[in-house]
Amino acid sequence: MKKCILLFLFIAVGILSIAQVNPHAIGLRFGGDGDVNGAEFSYHHGIGDANRLELDLGFGANKNHSRMFLAGIYHWDWNITGGLNWYVGPGASVGFYTYDGNDSYINIALGGQIGLEYDFNALGAPLLLSLDGRPMWDFLGDNAGLGWGACLGVRYTW
C-alpha cells in the first residue's frame, strides 16, 4: 500500500511540475564536442504546454575538420522552480564533414539531449538560457560511434 501511495504522489508531483513551454524561441547554441567547436542557429517550436521541437543548423571547424549539420530534437520539459526547467528528449541529425579539405563524409546520428534552462519570461524578459548535453550515435562517416557535445544556448522568445 505504501508503494502505491508513493507512486501516486510521484506521478502527481510530476504532472503538476510540467513547465510552460514558450510557443517560439530563436537564437544560438555555442559549444561543441571538445574536438570540433562551433555554433548552431537554434529554433524552438512549442507543442502543447510541456513539449517542443528543437531544430538546429550547426557549423564548426578546427585546423583539420569542418562540419555542417542539421539536428532535430523532441523535448519533454519540466519545471523545477520559478523559471528554472529541465528537459530531455530523443533526436536525430545529419551532417556533412570534411577532413583536410579532401575527404568528405555524411554522418547520420540518433541520440538525445538533456539539459537545464532558465526562462527569464518569469521575470518579464523574453530570454531563455540553457546548458545541455547531446549524446549522439553516428552511423556513417569517418567517426562512427558515440559522440557528444555540451552547449550554452541563448534564445529570444515570443
Beta strands, then each sheet from edge to edge (+ up, - down):
strand 1: 24-32
strand 2: 37-47
strand 3: 51-61
strand 4: 65-81
strand 5: 84-99
strand 6: 103-119
strand 7: 127-133
strand 8: 136-138
strand 9: 145-147
strand 10: 150-157
sheet 1: 9+ 8- 6+ 5- 4+ 3- 2+ 1- 10+ 7-
end
